[in-house]
């Protein structure tokens, strides 16, 4: 059993050494910077889309408010006429 432990430790040590030598801090930083730039680009696109949707919703609300005012006026007029929507004939 002791032999297997030593062999396992030796293999792990060699693998860790290979990984340490393969890592290039400059490449890692460049990749991190590229990832962040891509994330920023995507975030900006999402913000622009959200702002456009907000503007569209504001226009839609305004349209519905105008329509509600129109129907309110029609209801008031109908109420003044006693529920009739046409003028009385003399």
Secondary structure, 3 states (H helix, E strand, C coil): CHHHHHHHHHHHHHHHHHHHHHCCHHHHHHHHHHHHHHHHHHHHHHHHHHHHHHHHHHHHHHHHHHHHHHHHHHHHHHHHCCCCCCCCCC
